[in-house]
Amino acid sequence: MTTAKILITGATGTIGTALAQQLSAQGVRFRAMVRTADEQAGKLRALPGAEIVIADFNDPRSIARALEGMEKAFLLTNSSAQAGQLQSDFVKMAAGSSVQHIVKLSQLHADPQSPVRFLRYHAEVEALIRSSGMDYTFLRPNLFMQGLLGFRETIIRQNKFFATAGSAPISIVDIRDIAAVAAAALTRPGHTNKIYNITGPESLTHTELAAQLSTAMGRSINYINVSDEDLQNALLQAGFPAWQAEGLLEDYAHYARGEAAAVSPAVQEITGHVPRSFSQFAVDYATLLS
């Protein structure tokens, strides 16, 4: 097994977990940053090549320990009102450590002037990384296929899922392909100071997503386009913080304007395999939605 010195933040999330699994399968050693020694952290610890470090973005001393001896870092935090500041603080600490290269999970169309708050904060952190002197790779994925799992209960109980995307096509992407691009950027040459737009192989409307889910699951699943107010109320009732709920409405308005339809060749160019189709995602996750 190699001795690559890689830190994965956000290691217990969906992308972080997929990245850890792929690095382990490739024989790459890595350090996974977790907040608590919970069940998910235990699963990461069981992966060959994994080292677990308990640290919190709000605790600079723990971040310093996590960064010690690392040469590369994968930067990902939960989406929150504090995300931009927490990531910026991490970048500043990384710049004063042994880290030479940051691979940051950003978002398609990150822009400091965007009406979407998520796209603004990602752009601000990208700018800080550029000015830090460290090498960088910015991964800018489109809407995650696995985001539909957030509608798992309504899909199971009502055969429905809801959003405000209208009839706009979106080049939705599987997080397993995002993780594959991240693994390549962290372990292979040729990815320094690059920006990659990461999408699926085709652009689909939410109605088309529902049709493909229906085929995979053998029952009729329907997409319901709702008002901003209805979606916001549903998100708040589901426990989303107001800042994040409002940000998701901005995100979906961006999708509804048709601004996330373009298909990028990045996944195939970087990983050598065609990105997963939504129909394949639907088959792979059908049991979770049944």
FENTA-V959948 format. One record per residue. N is the residue number from 1. SS is DSSP state (h for helix, s for strand, l for the rest). PSI is psi in degrees with one decimal (* if undefined). NEAR is the number of other C-alpha atoms within 10 Angstrom. Layout:
BEGIN
N&SS&PSI&NEAR / N&SS&PSI&NEAR
END
This chain:
BEGIN
1&l&139.5&10 / 2&l&171.2&10 / 3&l&33.5&10 / 4&l&138.2&17 / 5&l&86.0&20 / 6&s&131.3&24 / 7&s&129.4&29 / 8&s&115.8&25 / 9&l&163.2&25 / 10&l&32.5&20 / 11&l&-20.8&26 / 12&l&-0.8&23 / 13&l&178.6&15 / 14&h&-46.3&13 / 15&h&-43.1&22 / 16&h&-40.9&26 / 17&h&-44.3&21 / 18&h&-39.6&21 / 19&h&-45.3&24 / 20&h&-43.9&27 / 21&h&-41.1&19 / 22&h&-40.8&18 / 23&h&-43.1&25 / 24&h&-43.7&18 / 25&h&-26.2&13 / 26&l&-0.2&15 / 27&l&26.3&14 / 28&l&126.5&21 / 29&l&146.2&22 / 30&s&161.3&24 / 31&s&124.8&24 / 32&s&122.7&26 / 33&s&122.8&26 / 34&s&155.5&23 / 35&l&-34.3&16 / 36&l&157.1&14 / 37&l&65.0&12 / 38&l&-169.6&10 / 39&h&-41.4&10 / 40&h&-39.9&14 / 41&h&-36.6&20 / 42&h&-37.8&13 / 43&h&-38.9&12 / 44&h&-41.8&24 / 45&h&-29.3&17 / 46&l&-12.3&11 / 47&l&134.6&15 / 48&l&132.1&18 / 49&l&-3.4&22 / 50&s&138.4&19 / 51&s&133.6&15 / 52&s&134.2&20 / 53&s&131.3&23 / 54&s&119.8&15 / 55&l&159.3&21 / 56&l&134.7&17 / 57&l&-23.8&20 / 58&l&-2.3&13 / 59&l&95.7&10 / 60&h&-36.0&14 / 61&h&-40.9&11 / 62&h&-34.0&16 / 63&h&-40.4&21 / 64&h&-40.8&16 / 65&h&-40.4&13 / 66&h&-35.7&23 / 67&h&-18.3&26 / 68&l&123.1&14 / 69&l&-1.6&14 / 70&l&146.4&20 / 71&l&-27.2&18 / 72&s&150.8&26 / 73&s&137.6&24 / 74&s&119.9&24 / 75&s&118.9&20 / 76&l&131.3&19 / 77&l&165.7&18 / 78&l&150.1&10 / 79&l&113.7&12 / 80&l&171.5&17 / 81&l&-21.5&16 / 82&l&-3.0&13 / 83&h&-46.3&18 / 84&h&-44.1&19 / 85&h&-41.8&16 / 86&h&-42.3&18 / 87&h&-39.2&23 / 88&h&-42.7&20 / 89&h&-40.4&17 / 90&h&-44.4&19 / 91&h&-43.7&22 / 92&h&-41.4&13 / 93&h&-40.1&16 / 94&h&-37.4&26 / 95&h&-25.5&16 / 96&l&8.9&13 / 97&l&-162.8&15 / 98&l&-4.4&15 / 99&l&131.7&22 / 100&l&-16.8&16 / 101&s&125.9&24 / 102&s&128.4&27 / 103&s&110.9&26 / 104&s&130.6&24 / 105&s&113.0&21 / 106&l&-142.3&25 / 107&l&145.6&22 / 108&l&131.6&20 / 109&l&26.6&19 / 110&l&130.5&19 / 111&l&129.7&18 / 112&l&-16.4&18 / 113&l&5.8&12 / 114&l&147.3&15 / 115&l&-6.7&14 / 116&l&119.0&21 / 117&h&-35.9&21 / 118&h&-41.3&24 / 119&h&-31.3&22 / 120&h&-47.3&19 / 121&h&-34.3&25 / 122&h&-43.2&25 / 123&h&-38.5&22 / 124&h&-40.8&18 / 125&h&-40.0&23 / 126&h&-44.6&24 / 127&h&-39.7&13 / 128&h&-41.2&15 / 129&h&-43.4&25 / 130&h&-40.9&14 / 131&h&-7.7&10 / 132&h&-20.7&15 / 133&l&-11.6&11 / 134&l&153.6&18 / 135&s&156.3&18 / 136&s&157.4&24 / 137&s&123.2&24 / 138&s&120.9&26 / 139&s&118.6&23 / 140&s&83.6&21 / 141&s&159.0&24 / 142&l&-170.5&27 / 143&l&134.8&23 / 144&s&134.8&17 / 145&h&-41.4&20 / 146&h&-11.6&19 / 147&h&-26.2&13 / 148&h&-20.0&14 / 149&h&-17.3&15 / 150&h&-19.7&11 / 151&h&17.6&16 / 152&h&-45.1&17 / 153&h&-42.5&15 / 154&h&-31.3&14 / 155&h&-43.2&22 / 156&h&-45.4&14 / 157&h&-32.3&10 / 158&h&-5.9&11 / 159&l&38.5&19 / 160&s&153.5&17 / 161&s&159.1&21 / 162&s&146.6&19 / 163&s&-176.1&20 / 164&l&31.6&23 / 165&l&-9.0&25 / 166&l&-138.7&20 / 167&l&21.2&16 / 168&l&135.9&19 / 169&l&145.6&23 / 170&s&132.6&25 / 171&l&65.7&25 / 172&l&145.1&30 / 173&s&147.1&28 / 174&l&134.3&25 / 175&h&-23.9&25 / 176&h&-30.8&22 / 177&h&-34.7&24 / 178&h&-44.9&28 / 179&h&-36.8&23 / 180&h&-39.6&21 / 181&h&-41.9&23 / 182&h&-42.6&27 / 183&h&-41.3&23 / 184&h&-43.0&16 / 185&h&-30.9&25 / 186&h&-20.5&24 / 187&h&-12.2&16 / 188&l&151.7&10 / 189&l&162.6&8 / 190&l&5.2&10 / 191&l&6.9&20 / 192&l&140.3&17 / 193&l&42.1&14 / 194&s&153.5&13 / 195&s&125.6&16 / 196&s&122.0&20 / 197&s&125.7&20 / 198&s&116.9&28 / 199&l&172.4&31 / 200&l&-174.9&31 / 201&l&-8.5&21 / 202&l&163.7&18 / 203&l&124.8&21 / 204&s&144.9&18 / 205&l&165.8&21 / 206&h&-29.9&24 / 207&h&-39.4&19 / 208&h&-35.2&16 / 209&h&-43.9&22 / 210&h&-40.4&22 / 211&h&-40.9&18 / 212&h&-34.6&20 / 213&h&-42.6&25 / 214&h&-44.6&18 / 215&h&-44.3&15 / 216&h&-33.0&19 / 217&h&-8.3&17 / 218&l&22.6&11 / 219&l&162.8&12 / 220&l&120.3&15 / 221&l&135.0&21 / 222&s&140.7&20 / 223&s&130.5&21 / 224&s&117.0&16 / 225&s&122.5&17 / 226&l&172.9&14 / 227&l&161.1&15 / 228&h&-42.6&17 / 229&h&-43.4&11 / 230&h&-42.5&14 / 231&h&-42.5&19 / 232&h&-43.9&21 / 233&h&-40.6&15 / 234&h&-40.9&14 / 235&h&-41.8&18 / 236&h&-40.7&16 / 237&h&-29.1&10 / 238&l&-4.5&11 / 239&l&6.2&10 / 240&l&137.2&16 / 241&l&150.6&14 / 242&h&-40.9&15 / 243&h&-43.7&13 / 244&h&-38.6&18 / 245&h&-43.8&20 / 246&h&-37.6&18 / 247&h&-38.0&21 / 248&h&-35.6&22 / 249&h&-41.2&21 / 250&h&-41.6&19 / 251&h&-49.1&19 / 252&h&-30.3&19 / 253&h&-37.8&18 / 254&h&-44.5&18 / 255&h&-44.5&23 / 256&h&-25.2&20 / 257&l&-0.2&14 / 258&l&22.1&17 / 259&l&0.3&14 / 260&l&35.7&21 / 261&l&-21.0&20 / 262&l&144.2&17 / 263&l&130.0&18 / 264&l&145.6&19 / 265&l&7.6&15 / 266&h&-44.4&20 / 267&h&-48.6&23 / 268&h&-40.3&16 / 269&h&-36.4&11 / 270&h&-38.6&19 / 271&h&-19.9&17 / 272&l&0.4&10 / 273&l&151.5&11 / 274&l&137.1&15 / 275&l&149.3&23 / 276&l&138.5&20 / 277&l&161.2&17 / 278&h&-32.8&24 / 279&h&-37.3&15 / 280&h&-41.9&14 / 281&h&-45.6&18 / 282&h&-40.7&22 / 283&h&-45.3&14 / 284&h&-32.3&11 / 285&l&9.3&15 / 286&h&-40.3&16 / 287&h&-30.5&10 / 288&h&-19.8&11 / 289&h&12.4&18 / 290&l&*&14
END
